Amino acid sequence: MPKDPDIRRRMDRVEEIIDRLDADEVSLEDGYDLYDEGQELLAEIRELLHDGDGEVIEIE
């Protein structure tokens, strides 16, 4: 599990988005918005990991 709270918070939100999209209970427009939000969060996570101090972490 990521120790960085910023990464953990973003990962939790990405998981929530995936769950909502998998449930097929969102409108097409909301689905696009959630997808865009998820992509932005993943880009932020990648940047945080890239800028990290070289510590290896395990992501479940």
OpenMM code with the backbone's topology and positions (N, CA, C; nanometers):
from openmm import Vec3, app, unit

residues = "MET PRO LYS ASP PRO ASP ILE ARG ARG ARG MET ASP ARG VAL GLU GLU ILE ILE ASP ARG LEU ASP ALA ASP GLU VAL SER LEU GLU ASP GLY TYR ASP LEU TYR ASP GLU GLY GLN GLU LEU LEU ALA GLU ILE ARG GLU LEU LEU HIS ASP GLY ASP GLY GLU VAL ILE GLU ILE GLU".split()
positions = [
    Vec3(0.0845, -0.1175, 0.0000),
    Vec3(0.0000, 0.0000, 0.0000),
    Vec3(0.0890, 0.1238, 0.0000),
    Vec3(0.0583, 0.2237, -0.0837),
    Vec3(0.1392, 0.3445, -0.0869),
    Vec3(0.1402, 0.4131, 0.0487),
    Vec3(0.2584, 0.4573, 0.0902),
    Vec3(0.2697, 0.5263, 0.2184),
    Vec3(0.2394, 0.6744, 0.2041),
    Vec3(0.2556, 0.7297, 0.0868),
    Vec3(0.2301, 0.8712, 0.0625),
    Vec3(0.0794, 0.8956, 0.0652),
    Vec3(0.0312, 0.9801, 0.1580),
    Vec3(-0.1139, 1.0024, 0.1670),
    Vec3(-0.1724, 1.0640, 0.0404),
    Vec3(-0.0946, 1.1439, -0.0313),
    Vec3(-0.1448, 1.2024, -0.1562),
    Vec3(-0.1706, 1.0937, -0.2597),
    Vec3(-0.0796, 0.9995, -0.2697),
    Vec3(-0.0971, 0.8894, -0.3644),
    Vec3(-0.2127, 0.8007, -0.3196),
    Vec3(-0.2182, 0.7694, -0.1914),
    Vec3(-0.3249, 0.6823, -0.1398),
    Vec3(-0.4625, 0.7442, -0.1646),
    Vec3(-0.4749, 0.8738, -0.1401),
    Vec3(-0.6028, 0.9420, -0.1610),
    Vec3(-0.6433, 0.9352, -0.3078),
    Vec3(-0.5494, 0.9588, -0.3951),
    Vec3(-0.5793, 0.9529, -0.5386),
    Vec3(-0.6138, 0.8105, -0.5826),
    Vec3(-0.5392, 0.7144, -0.5311),
    Vec3(-0.5667, 0.5740, -0.5656),
    Vec3(-0.7061, 0.5331, -0.5178),
    Vec3(-0.7426, 0.5757, -0.3979),
    Vec3(-0.8763, 0.5449, -0.3456),
    Vec3(-0.9841, 0.6026, -0.4358),
    Vec3(-0.9630, 0.7252, -0.4815),
    Vec3(-1.0626, 0.7884, -0.5690),
    Vec3(-1.0707, 0.7155, -0.7030),
    Vec3(-0.9571, 0.6752, -0.7591),
    Vec3(-0.9576, 0.5996, -0.8850),
    Vec3(-1.0361, 0.4697, -0.8669),
    Vec3(-1.0166, 0.4026, -0.7546),
    Vec3(-1.0904, 0.2791, -0.7284),
    Vec3(-1.2406, 0.3054, -0.7182),
    Vec3(-1.2792, 0.4173, -0.6554),
    Vec3(-1.4212, 0.4540, -0.6476),
    Vec3(-1.4788, 0.4773, -0.7875),
    Vec3(-1.4024, 0.5455, -0.8707),
    Vec3(-1.4470, 0.5733, -1.0076),
    Vec3(-1.4659, 0.4426, -1.0839),
    Vec3(-1.3704, 0.3529, -1.0731),
    Vec3(-1.3807, 0.2236, -1.1417),
    Vec3(-1.5048, 0.1487, -1.0959),
    Vec3(-1.5279, 0.1471, -0.9653),
    Vec3(-1.6466, 0.0786, -0.9121),
    Vec3(-1.7752, 0.1387, -0.9679),
    Vec3(-1.7824, 0.2703, -0.9749),
    Vec3(-1.9029, 0.3353, -1.0277),
    Vec3(-1.9224, 0.3042, -1.1754),
    Vec3(-1.8145, 0.3058, -1.2516),
    Vec3(-1.8259, 0.2764, -1.3943),
    Vec3(-1.8617, 0.1298, -1.4170),
    Vec3(-1.8067, 0.0416, -1.3359),
    Vec3(-1.8384, -0.1010, -1.3478),
    Vec3(-1.9832, -0.1311, -1.3125),
    Vec3(-2.0425, -0.0490, -1.2278),
    Vec3(-2.1801, -0.0725, -1.1838),
    Vec3(-2.2820, -0.0380, -1.2924),
    Vec3(-2.2391, 0.0276, -1.3985),
    Vec3(-2.3284, 0.0662, -1.5093),
    Vec3(-2.4493, 0.1464, -1.4622),
    Vec3(-2.4312, 0.2271, -1.3585),
    Vec3(-2.5419, 0.3058, -1.3055),
    Vec3(-2.5219, 0.4554, -1.3262),
    Vec3(-2.4324, 0.4937, -1.4152),
    Vec3(-2.4087, 0.6353, -1.4413),
    Vec3(-2.4482, 0.6661, -1.5851),
    Vec3(-2.4891, 0.7892, -1.6055),
    Vec3(-2.5250, 0.8310, -1.7408),
    Vec3(-2.3986, 0.8385, -1.8267),
    Vec3(-2.4179, 0.8450, -1.9556),
    Vec3(-2.3044, 0.8537, -2.0472),
    Vec3(-2.2210, 0.9781, -2.0173),
    Vec3(-2.2881, 1.0905, -1.9961),
    Vec3(-2.2165, 1.2153, -1.9668),
    Vec3(-2.1373, 1.2037, -1.8362),
    Vec3(-2.2012, 1.1497, -1.7323),
    Vec3(-2.1311, 1.1311, -1.6053),
    Vec3(-2.0160, 1.0319, -1.6212),
    Vec3(-2.0357, 0.9311, -1.7039),
    Vec3(-1.9303, 0.8343, -1.7299),
    Vec3(-1.8085, 0.8993, -1.7930),
    Vec3(-1.8318, 0.9883, -1.8895),
    Vec3(-1.7204, 1.0616, -1.9505),
    Vec3(-1.6492, 1.1474, -1.8471),
    Vec3(-1.7275, 1.2157, -1.7624),
    Vec3(-1.6678, 1.3007, -1.6591),
    Vec3(-1.5839, 1.2182, -1.5618),
    Vec3(-1.6365, 1.1036, -1.5203),
    Vec3(-1.5623, 1.0162, -1.4297),
    Vec3(-1.4358, 0.9632, -1.4964),
    Vec3(-1.4469, 0.9256, -1.6229),
    Vec3(-1.3307, 0.8768, -1.6973),
    Vec3(-1.2222, 0.9847, -1.7018),
    Vec3(-1.2623, 1.1075, -1.7356),
    Vec3(-1.1658, 1.2177, -1.7420),
    Vec3(-1.1004, 1.2418, -1.6062),
    Vec3(-1.1811, 1.2393, -1.5004),
    Vec3(-1.1267, 1.2577, -1.3659),
    Vec3(-1.0265, 1.1472, -1.3338),
    Vec3(-1.0608, 1.0249, -1.3674),
    Vec3(-0.9708, 0.9129, -1.3421),
    Vec3(-0.8395, 0.9269, -1.4173),
    Vec3(-0.8467, 0.9699, -1.5426),
    Vec3(-0.7246, 0.9887, -1.6213),
    Vec3(-0.6365, 1.0973, -1.5608),
    Vec3(-0.6978, 1.2058, -1.5141),
    Vec3(-0.6213, 1.3131, -1.4503),
    Vec3(-0.5545, 1.2630, -1.3218),
    Vec3(-0.6283, 1.1872, -1.2433),
    Vec3(-0.5720, 1.1331, -1.1193),
    Vec3(-0.4564, 1.0380, -1.1482),
    Vec3(-0.4714, 0.9531, -1.2482),
    Vec3(-0.3635, 0.8605, -1.2837),
    Vec3(-0.2389, 0.9353, -1.3304),
    Vec3(-0.2581, 1.0441, -1.4042),
    Vec3(-0.1440, 1.1252, -1.4472),
    Vec3(-0.0743, 1.1872, -1.3260),
    Vec3(-0.1523, 1.2343, -1.2290),
    Vec3(-0.0947, 1.2909, -1.1072),
    Vec3(-0.0182, 1.1844, -1.0286),
    Vec3(-0.0742, 1.0644, -1.0214),
    Vec3(-0.0072, 0.9547, -0.9505),
    Vec3(0.1251, 0.9217, -1.0186),
    Vec3(0.1226, 0.9121, -1.1512),
    Vec3(0.2468, 0.8834, -1.2250),
    Vec3(0.3521, 0.9899, -1.1963),
    Vec3(0.3098, 1.1169, -1.1957),
    Vec3(0.4037, 1.2260, -1.1708),
    Vec3(0.4605, 1.2175, -1.0287),
    Vec3(0.3748, 1.1901, -0.9309),
    Vec3(0.4225, 1.1759, -0.7932),
    Vec3(0.5213, 1.0608, -0.7806),
    Vec3(0.4925, 0.9489, -0.8474),
    Vec3(0.5829, 0.8346, -0.8422),
    Vec3(0.7137, 0.8647, -0.9141),
    Vec3(0.7056, 0.9345, -1.0254),
    Vec3(0.8253, 0.9697, -1.1020),
    Vec3(0.9145, 1.0633, -1.0209),
    Vec3(0.8517, 1.1567, -0.9498),
    Vec3(0.9264, 1.2548, -0.8716),
    Vec3(0.9664, 1.2022, -0.7343),
    Vec3(0.9317, 1.0781, -0.7054),
    Vec3(0.9598, 1.0187, -0.5742),
    Vec3(1.1076, 1.0111, -0.5452),
    Vec3(1.1372, 0.9690, -0.4265),
    Vec3(1.2758, 0.9650, -0.3816),
    Vec3(1.3449, 0.8330, -0.4130),
    Vec3(1.2888, 0.7548, -0.5042),
    Vec3(1.3498, 0.6287, -0.5428),
    Vec3(1.3068, 0.5118, -0.4574),
    Vec3(1.2193, 0.5366, -0.3623),
    Vec3(1.1696, 0.4297, -0.2762),
    Vec3(1.0734, 0.3423, -0.3550),
    Vec3(1.0891, 0.2125, -0.3428),
    Vec3(1.0005, 0.1185, -0.4101),
    Vec3(0.8835, 0.0895, -0.3174),
    Vec3(0.7622, 0.1018, -0.3722),
    Vec3(0.6431, 0.0735, -0.2929),
    Vec3(0.5603, -0.0311, -0.3650),
    Vec3(0.4798, -0.1031, -0.2919),
    Vec3(0.3933, -0.2050, -0.3500),
    Vec3(0.2525, -0.1492, -0.3608),
    Vec3(0.1945, -0.1591, -0.4803),
    Vec3(0.0578, -0.1141, -0.5031),
    Vec3(-0.0275, -0.2368, -0.5237),
    Vec3(-0.1312, -0.2477, -0.4433),
    Vec3(-0.2189, -0.3645, -0.4527),
    Vec3(-0.3255, -0.3429, -0.5563),
] * unit.nanometer
topology = app.Topology()
chain = topology.addChain("A")
for resn in residues:
    res = topology.addResidue(resn, chain)
    for name in ("N", "CA", "C"):
        topology.addAtom(name, app.Element.getBySymbol(name[0]), res)
